Amino acid sequence: MEVRKVDVAIIGAGTAGLGAYRAAKAHTDSVVMIEGGPYGTTCARVGCMPSKLLIAAAETAHHARDTAPFGVNVSGEVTVDGRAVMDRVRRERDRFVSFVIESVDGIPDTDKLRGYARFADANTLIVDEEIRVEADKIVIASGSRPTYPAFFEAAGDRLVINDDVFEWETLPESVALFGPGVIGLELGQALHRLGVRLRIFGVGGALGPLQDPTIRDYAEQAFNDELYVDPDATVESIERDGDSVIITFIERGTGERLTERFDYLLAATGRRPNIDGLDIEAAHLTLDARGVPVYNRHTLQCRNDQDSPSHVFIAGDVNHELPLLHEASDEGRIAGDNAGRYPDVRAGHRRTPLGVVFSDPQIATVGMSYPQLEARYGDCECFAVGEVSFEGQGRSRVMRMNKGLMHVYAEQGSGLFLGAEIFGPRAEHLGHLLAWAHQQRLTVSEMLEMPFYHPVVEEGLRTALRDLNAKLQLGPAIVERCMECGPGD
């Protein structure tokens, strides 16, 4: 068996792995990146970019059907050429992937190994049973993959995951989609607007990333004004019949038992970390209940089974914390930098949490979530909530995008802005403004001193901030009263 000795070995060549490689190379030339799957990140191949291409086509069709209220009449029926839609999705997807592959091609061949790695011991990786890599430090950046309950397998080869959607040559007639999370909402609404007959089923009531109960309830009703979404569905059976999947379920709202036939069952029920193939137990790391290494989120350093800091680091989707491209990029950089400089491990800069769902209306989450606020501040009313409805907001009404609700949160006493949850127009942009304000640790009064043009959707944000500011009790006495809940930090 061939033996390679290196300072740093990186498992995975996705967004986190590439970030780790570049950061580690700043400290040592002895780095190898190991990848068993295709090059090209999850984002480019099956995630962010192809999904947005599908959504762009869906939005075009939707707006073309919605011109009459503006006094604009388009003669003839709006039709969707499924083959043309999917051809553009695949062509543009391949273009984005090619950029990633081009960057990987620029990495010296001596720094790359093709094959699947597993741990033989804490410092040794076996790649495809052919190469033994002995590494002083290791970064795990092996990513994640879709997962679904076993009973979905009753659908046979009519069961697909979101990765499969982007390989379709044309659009199907009907889809039963399970999982109203971020991926499910985006793909489900897009397919619906492109003419696919579709129902979305969930379990437990979750809807996208929404955790503020008022926002979540508003969003559920808004989505159901357009398409069928049941976040807490009762599905009695899944059967395969010929080229179809038969679903028996209790219909949301009516309580009626229905049996319907679909071309596909699309599972968008989450992702699982690619840990199970690594023989992770041989690395002698402390593992959590999911089998994922326990790690410090500021340094990405794992802990060994003696509960001491390890020479192993973990970054990206595989750690199952924040499966977002910008987070994977940051984590890869931090993990690679610390692996390269080990044992001089340093806390890396973590940005304000920011999430966006490209549904319509869009969803954005910023900073602390509602459950985190409740857990931190309890029932002592030491945080306040400001609200705005977009239904009457000027610019939103002008564009006929006046559907949505926003909550913004701040700390009593200090007025420190803590976070927000948005379901509304242009949420991707509002979310960025609020994330910048949160990262700069601005107070609500400082945010209100910023310029707001007229007429823009951002004026809705100003309305929410004014509402929040009016509910704040400021001053040292309030801060002292709320200290036991946890001061802003």
C-alpha positions as CSV (number, residue, x, y, z in Angstrom):
1,M,0.0,0.0,0.0
2,E,1.3,3.4,-0.9
3,V,2.1,5.7,2.1
4,R,1.8,9.5,2.1
5,K,3.0,11.6,5.0
6,V,1.6,15.1,5.3
7,D,1.2,17.9,7.8
8,V,-2.6,18.4,7.0
9,A,-5.1,16.1,5.4
10,I,-8.5,17.4,4.4
11,I,-11.4,15.0,3.8
12,G,-13.7,16.6,1.2
13,A,-13.3,19.1,-1.6
14,G,-16.5,21.0,-1.3
15,T,-16.9,24.6,-0.1
16,A,-15.5,23.9,3.4
17,G,-12.8,21.6,2.1
18,L,-11.6,24.1,-0.5
19,G,-11.6,26.9,2.2
20,A,-9.6,24.7,4.6
21,Y,-7.1,23.8,1.9
22,R,-6.4,27.5,1.0
23,A,-6.1,28.4,4.7
24,A,-3.8,25.5,5.6
25,K,-1.5,26.2,2.6
26,A,-0.7,29.6,4.2
27,H,1.1,27.7,6.9
28,T,2.6,24.6,5.2
29,D,3.1,23.2,1.7
30,S,2.4,19.7,3.0
31,V,-1.4,19.5,2.5
32,V,-3.5,16.9,0.7
33,M,-7.2,17.2,-0.1
34,I,-9.1,13.9,-0.5
35,E,-12.4,13.6,-2.5
36,G,-14.2,10.5,-3.5
37,G,-17.2,12.1,-5.2
38,P,-17.5,14.5,-8.1
39,Y,-15.8,17.9,-7.9
40,G,-18.1,20.8,-7.7
41,T,-19.7,22.0,-4.5
42,T,-23.2,21.0,-3.2
43,C,-24.3,24.6,-3.8
44,A,-23.3,24.6,-7.5
45,R,-24.3,21.0,-8.4
46,V,-27.6,20.4,-6.5
47,G,-28.2,23.3,-4.1
48,C,-28.3,27.0,-4.3
49,M,-27.7,27.7,-7.9
50,P,-29.8,25.1,-9.8
51,S,-32.7,25.7,-7.4
52,K,-32.6,29.5,-8.0
53,L,-32.5,28.8,-11.8
54,L,-35.8,26.8,-11.4
55,I,-37.2,29.5,-9.2
56,A,-36.3,32.2,-11.7
57,A,-38.3,30.3,-14.4
58,A,-41.2,29.9,-12.0
59,E,-41.3,33.6,-11.1
60,T,-41.3,34.5,-14.8
61,A,-44.3,32.3,-15.4
62,H,-46.1,33.6,-12.3
63,H,-45.6,37.3,-13.2
64,A,-46.7,36.7,-16.8
65,R,-50.0,35.3,-15.5
66,D,-50.5,38.2,-13.1
67,T,-50.5,41.3,-15.4
68,A,-54.2,42.1,-15.5
69,P,-54.4,43.8,-12.1
70,F,-51.9,46.3,-13.4
71,G,-54.1,47.0,-16.4
72,V,-51.7,45.1,-18.7
73,N,-53.4,42.5,-20.9
74,V,-51.3,39.8,-22.4
75,S,-53.1,38.0,-25.2
76,G,-53.1,34.2,-25.2
77,E,-52.4,31.6,-22.5
78,V,-49.0,31.5,-20.7
79,T,-47.5,28.1,-21.4
80,V,-44.4,26.5,-19.9
81,D,-42.1,24.4,-22.0
82,G,-40.8,21.9,-19.4
83,R,-38.0,20.7,-21.6
84,A,-36.7,24.2,-22.3
85,V,-36.9,25.1,-18.6
86,M,-34.9,22.1,-17.5
87,D,-32.5,22.5,-20.3
88,R,-31.6,26.0,-19.1
89,V,-31.4,24.8,-15.5
90,R,-28.9,22.1,-16.4
91,R,-26.8,24.2,-18.8
92,E,-26.5,27.1,-16.3
93,R,-25.9,24.7,-13.5
94,D,-23.1,23.0,-15.4
95,R,-21.6,26.4,-16.0
96,F,-21.5,27.2,-12.3
97,V,-20.0,23.8,-11.6
98,S,-17.3,24.3,-14.2
99,F,-16.1,27.4,-12.3
100,V,-15.6,25.2,-9.2
101,I,-13.9,22.5,-11.2
102,E,-11.6,25.1,-12.8
103,S,-10.5,26.2,-9.4
104,V,-9.9,22.6,-8.3
105,D,-7.9,22.0,-11.5
106,G,-5.6,24.9,-10.4
107,I,-4.6,22.9,-7.3
108,P,-1.4,20.9,-7.9
109,D,-2.0,17.2,-8.5
110,T,0.4,16.4,-5.6
111,D,-2.1,18.1,-3.3
112,K,-5.2,16.0,-4.4
113,L,-6.2,12.4,-3.9
114,R,-9.2,10.8,-5.5
115,G,-11.0,8.3,-3.4
116,Y,-13.0,7.8,-0.2
117,A,-11.1,8.2,3.1
118,R,-11.7,6.4,6.4
119,F,-9.9,6.6,9.7
120,A,-7.5,3.7,10.6
121,D,-6.4,5.6,13.8
122,A,-6.4,9.2,15.0
123,N,-3.6,10.2,12.6
124,T,-4.1,7.7,9.7
125,L,-6.5,7.7,6.8
126,I,-7.0,4.8,4.3
127,V,-8.1,6.0,0.9
128,D,-9.9,3.4,-1.2
129,E,-7.9,0.7,0.5
130,E,-5.0,1.7,-1.7
131,I,-3.2,4.7,-0.1
132,R,-2.3,5.2,3.5
133,V,-2.2,8.9,4.5
134,E,-0.4,9.7,7.7
135,A,-1.3,13.2,8.8
136,D,-0.3,15.3,11.8
137,K,-3.6,17.2,11.6
138,I,-6.9,16.3,9.9
139,V,-9.9,18.4,8.8
140,I,-13.2,16.6,8.3
141,A,-15.2,18.5,5.6
142,S,-17.0,15.5,4.1
143,G,-20.4,17.3,3.7
144,S,-23.9,15.9,3.9
145,R,-26.5,14.1,1.8
146,P,-30.3,13.9,1.6
147,T,-32.1,11.6,4.0
148,Y,-35.6,10.4,4.3
149,P,-37.7,7.9,6.3
150,A,-37.6,4.3,5.3
151,F,-41.4,4.1,4.6
152,F,-40.8,6.4,1.6
153,E,-39.1,3.4,-0.1
154,A,-42.6,2.0,-0.9
155,A,-42.5,4.5,-3.8
156,G,-39.7,2.5,-5.4
157,D,-38.0,4.2,-8.3
158,R,-40.6,7.0,-8.2
159,L,-38.9,8.2,-5.0
160,V,-36.6,11.1,-5.8
161,I,-34.5,13.5,-3.8
162,N,-33.9,17.2,-4.6
163,D,-30.6,16.3,-6.2
164,D,-32.6,14.3,-8.8
165,V,-34.9,17.1,-9.8
166,F,-32.1,18.9,-11.6
167,E,-31.5,15.9,-13.8
168,W,-35.1,15.8,-15.1
169,E,-35.2,16.4,-18.8
170,T,-38.7,17.8,-18.5
171,L,-41.3,18.7,-15.8
172,P,-43.6,15.9,-14.5
173,E,-47.3,16.3,-14.4
174,S,-47.6,15.8,-10.6
175,V,-45.4,15.5,-7.5
176,A,-46.1,14.7,-3.8
177,L,-43.4,16.6,-1.9
178,F,-42.6,15.6,1.7
179,G,-40.8,18.2,3.8
180,P,-41.8,21.9,4.0
181,G,-38.4,23.0,5.0
182,V,-36.2,25.5,3.1
183,I,-35.6,23.1,0.1
184,G,-39.2,21.9,0.1
185,L,-40.8,25.3,0.1
186,E,-38.5,26.6,-2.7
187,L,-38.8,23.6,-5.0
188,G,-42.5,23.0,-4.2
189,Q,-43.6,26.6,-5.0
190,A,-41.4,26.7,-8.1
191,L,-42.8,23.4,-9.5
192,H,-46.4,24.6,-8.7
193,R,-45.9,27.8,-10.6
194,L,-44.4,25.9,-13.5
195,G,-47.7,24.0,-13.8
196,V,-46.9,20.8,-11.8
197,R,-49.8,19.5,-9.7
198,L,-48.4,19.4,-6.3
199,R,-49.1,18.8,-2.6
200,I,-46.6,19.4,0.2
201,F,-46.7,17.3,3.4
202,G,-44.8,17.8,6.6
203,V,-44.6,16.4,10.1
204,G,-44.7,18.2,13.4
205,G,-45.8,21.6,12.1
206,A,-42.4,23.1,11.1
207,L,-42.4,25.5,8.1
208,G,-39.1,26.5,6.6
209,P,-36.8,28.1,9.2
210,L,-39.6,30.1,10.9
211,Q,-39.8,29.8,14.7
212,D,-41.7,32.9,15.7
213,P,-45.2,31.4,16.1
214,T,-47.0,34.5,14.8
215,I,-44.9,34.7,11.6
216,R,-45.1,30.9,11.1
217,D,-48.9,30.9,11.3
218,Y,-49.2,33.9,8.9
219,A,-46.8,32.2,6.4
220,E,-48.7,28.9,6.5
221,Q,-52.0,30.6,5.6
222,A,-50.2,32.7,2.9
223,F,-48.7,29.6,1.2
224,N,-52.0,27.8,1.3
225,D,-53.7,30.7,-0.5
226,E,-51.6,29.6,-3.5
227,L,-50.8,25.9,-3.1
228,Y,-51.4,23.0,-0.7
229,V,-49.1,22.9,2.2
230,D,-49.8,20.8,5.3
231,P,-46.9,21.2,7.8
232,D,-48.4,18.5,10.2
233,A,-50.0,16.1,7.7
234,T,-51.6,12.7,8.4
235,V,-50.4,10.4,5.7
236,E,-51.9,6.9,6.0
237,S,-50.2,5.1,3.2
238,I,-47.7,5.3,0.3
239,E,-48.0,2.7,-2.5
240,R,-46.4,2.1,-5.9
241,D,-48.8,1.4,-8.7
242,G,-47.3,1.1,-12.2
243,D,-45.5,4.4,-13.0
244,S,-47.3,6.3,-10.2
245,V,-47.2,6.7,-6.4
246,I,-50.5,6.6,-4.6
247,I,-50.8,8.6,-1.4
248,T,-53.7,8.3,1.1
249,F,-53.9,11.2,3.5
250,I,-56.2,13.4,5.5
251,E,-56.8,16.7,3.8
252,R,-55.8,19.8,5.6
253,G,-58.8,21.9,6.5
254,T,-61.6,19.5,5.5
255,G,-60.5,16.4,7.4
256,E,-61.5,14.4,4.4
257,R,-59.6,11.2,3.6
258,L,-58.2,11.4,0.1
259,T,-56.3,9.1,-2.2
260,E,-54.3,10.7,-5.0
261,R,-51.9,9.5,-7.7
262,F,-48.6,11.3,-8.4
263,D,-45.8,10.8,-10.8
264,Y,-43.1,11.2,-8.1
265,L,-42.7,11.3,-4.4
266,L,-40.1,14.0,-3.8
267,A,-38.3,13.7,-0.4
268,A,-37.0,17.0,0.9
269,T,-36.9,15.8,4.5
270,G,-33.4,17.1,5.5
271,R,-29.8,16.1,5.2
272,R,-27.5,13.9,7.2
273,P,-23.8,14.4,7.8
274,N,-21.4,12.2,5.8
275,I,-19.8,10.7,8.9
276,D,-21.0,7.1,8.8
277,G,-18.5,6.1,6.1
278,L,-15.4,7.5,7.9
279,D,-15.0,4.8,10.6
280,I,-15.0,7.8,12.9
281,E,-14.7,5.7,16.0
282,A,-11.1,4.9,15.0
283,A,-10.3,8.6,15.4
284,H,-10.9,8.4,19.2
285,L,-13.0,11.5,19.2
286,T,-15.9,12.4,21.6
287,L,-19.1,12.0,19.6
288,D,-22.5,13.4,20.2
289,A,-25.8,11.5,20.1
290,R,-25.8,11.8,16.3
291,G,-22.3,10.3,16.0
292,V,-20.9,13.7,15.0
293,P,-17.6,14.8,16.7
294,V,-18.1,17.3,19.5
295,Y,-16.3,20.5,18.6
296,N,-15.7,24.1,19.6
297,R,-17.8,26.3,17.2
298,H,-15.3,29.1,17.4
299,T,-12.1,27.1,16.6
300,L,-13.8,24.1,14.9
301,Q,-11.4,21.9,17.0
302,C,-12.8,18.5,17.9
303,R,-12.3,16.9,21.3
304,N,-10.7,13.4,21.8
305,D,-12.3,10.6,23.8
306,Q,-10.2,11.8,26.8
307,D,-12.2,15.1,26.5
308,S,-9.0,17.0,25.6
309,P,-8.5,19.2,22.5
310,S,-7.7,17.1,19.4
311,H,-5.6,17.6,16.3
312,V,-8.8,16.9,14.3
313,F,-11.0,19.8,13.1
314,I,-14.5,19.7,11.5
315,A,-16.1,22.2,9.1
316,G,-19.1,22.7,6.8
317,D,-22.3,20.7,6.5
318,V,-20.8,17.6,8.1
319,N,-20.9,19.3,11.6
320,H,-24.7,19.7,11.0
321,E,-24.9,23.2,12.6
322,L,-25.5,25.8,9.9
323,P,-25.7,24.1,6.4
324,L,-25.2,27.3,4.4
325,L,-22.5,28.1,1.8
326,H,-21.2,31.2,3.5
327,E,-21.0,29.3,6.9
328,A,-19.2,26.4,5.2
329,S,-16.7,28.8,3.6
330,D,-16.1,30.6,7.0
331,E,-15.8,27.3,8.8
332,G,-13.4,25.8,6.3
333,R,-11.1,28.9,6.6
334,I,-11.1,28.7,10.4
335,A,-10.5,24.9,10.5
336,G,-7.8,25.0,7.8
337,D,-6.1,27.9,9.5
338,N,-6.1,26.2,12.9
339,A,-5.0,22.9,11.4
340,G,-2.1,24.7,9.7
341,R,-1.0,26.6,12.9
342,Y,-1.8,23.8,15.4
343,P,-1.2,23.7,18.3
344,D,-1.5,27.5,18.2
345,V,-5.3,27.3,17.8
346,R,-7.2,30.5,17.6
347,A,-10.9,31.5,17.7
348,G,-12.1,32.5,14.3
349,H,-14.5,35.3,13.4
350,R,-18.1,34.0,13.2
351,R,-20.6,36.2,11.5
352,T,-24.2,37.0,12.5
353,P,-26.5,34.1,11.6
354,L,-28.4,34.9,8.4
355,G,-30.7,32.6,6.5
356,V,-32.8,33.3,3.4
357,V,-35.5,31.2,1.7
358,F,-36.2,32.2,-1.9
359,S,-39.9,31.5,-1.8
360,D,-42.6,34.1,-2.5
361,P,-42.9,35.9,-0.2
362,Q,-39.4,35.4,0.8
363,I,-38.2,34.4,4.3
364,A,-35.2,35.8,6.2
365,T,-34.0,35.0,9.7
366,V,-31.3,37.2,11.4
367,G,-29.5,36.9,14.7
368,M,-31.2,35.2,17.6
369,S,-34.3,33.1,17.0
370,Y,-37.5,33.5,18.9
371,P,-36.9,30.2,20.9
372,Q,-33.3,31.4,21.7
373,L,-34.7,34.7,23.0
374,E,-37.2,32.9,25.2
375,A,-34.6,30.6,26.5
376,R,-32.2,33.4,27.3
377,Y,-34.7,36.0,28.6
378,G,-37.4,33.7,30.0
379,D,-40.7,35.2,30.9
380,C,-39.4,38.4,32.5
381,E,-40.2,40.5,29.4
382,C,-36.6,41.6,29.0
383,F,-36.9,41.7,25.3
384,A,-39.4,43.5,23.1
385,V,-40.9,42.7,19.7
386,G,-41.6,45.2,17.0
387,E,-44.0,44.4,14.1
388,V,-44.9,45.5,10.6
389,S,-47.4,44.1,8.2
390,F,-46.5,44.5,4.5
391,E,-50.2,44.4,3.5
392,G,-50.5,48.2,3.7
393,Q,-46.8,49.1,3.1
394,G,-46.6,51.6,0.3
395,R,-43.9,50.3,-2.1
396,S,-45.1,46.7,-1.5
397,R,-48.7,47.7,-2.6
398,V,-47.3,49.5,-5.7
399,M,-45.7,46.2,-6.8
400,R,-48.6,44.1,-5.7
401,M,-46.2,42.3,-3.4
402,N,-48.1,43.4,-0.2
403,K,-48.2,40.2,1.7
404,G,-46.1,39.5,4.7
405,L,-45.2,40.1,8.3
406,M,-41.9,41.1,10.0
407,H,-40.9,40.9,13.7
408,V,-37.8,42.6,15.0
409,Y,-36.4,42.0,18.5
410,A,-34.4,44.1,20.9
411,E,-33.1,44.0,24.5
412,Q,-34.9,46.0,27.1
413,G,-32.6,48.4,29.0
414,S,-29.9,48.6,26.4
415,G,-32.0,48.8,23.2
416,L,-29.5,46.4,21.6
417,F,-30.9,44.9,18.3
418,L,-31.1,41.1,18.8
419,G,-32.6,39.6,15.6
420,A,-35.5,39.4,13.3
421,E,-37.8,37.0,11.4
422,I,-39.2,38.2,8.1
423,F,-41.9,36.8,5.8
424,G,-42.3,39.3,3.1
425,P,-41.2,41.1,-0.1
426,R,-37.4,41.6,-0.7
427,A,-36.6,39.7,2.5
428,E,-33.2,38.7,1.1
429,H,-32.2,42.4,1.1
430,L,-33.9,43.4,4.4
431,G,-32.2,40.4,6.0
432,H,-28.8,41.7,4.9
433,L,-29.4,45.1,6.3
434,L,-30.4,43.7,9.6
435,A,-27.5,41.2,9.7
436,W,-25.1,44.1,9.2
437,A,-26.8,46.1,12.0
438,H,-26.7,43.0,14.3
439,Q,-23.0,42.3,13.6
440,Q,-22.2,46.0,14.3
441,R,-24.1,45.7,17.6
442,L,-26.3,48.7,16.8
443,T,-29.2,49.7,19.1
444,V,-32.6,50.3,17.7
445,S,-32.3,54.1,18.1
446,E,-29.0,54.0,16.1
447,M,-30.7,52.0,13.4
448,L,-33.4,54.6,13.1
449,E,-30.8,57.3,12.6
450,M,-29.9,55.6,9.3
451,P,-31.3,57.0,6.0
452,F,-34.5,55.5,4.6
453,Y,-35.4,56.5,1.0
454,H,-39.0,56.9,-0.2
455,P,-40.8,54.9,-1.5
456,V,-39.0,51.7,-0.8
457,V,-39.8,48.4,1.0
458,E,-37.2,49.3,3.6
459,E,-39.7,51.9,4.9
460,G,-41.5,48.8,6.3
461,L,-38.4,48.0,8.3
462,R,-38.4,51.5,9.7
463,T,-42.0,51.1,10.7
464,A,-41.1,47.9,12.6
465,L,-38.2,49.5,14.3
466,R,-40.3,52.5,15.3
467,D,-42.8,50.1,16.8
468,L,-40.0,48.3,18.6
469,N,-38.5,51.5,19.9
470,A,-41.8,52.6,21.4
471,K,-41.9,49.3,23.4
472,L,-38.4,49.6,24.8
473,Q,-37.7,50.7,28.3
474,L,-34.2,52.1,28.3
475,G,-31.8,52.9,31.1
476,P,-29.5,51.4,33.8
477,A,-32.3,50.4,36.1
478,I,-33.9,48.2,33.4
479,V,-30.5,46.8,32.5
480,E,-29.9,45.8,36.1
481,R,-33.3,44.3,36.4
482,C,-32.7,42.1,33.4
483,M,-29.1,41.1,34.2
484,E,-30.2,37.8,35.5
485,C,-31.7,36.9,32.1
486,G,-28.4,37.6,30.4
487,P,-27.0,40.9,29.2
488,G,-26.4,41.6,25.6
489,D,-23.1,40.0,24.5
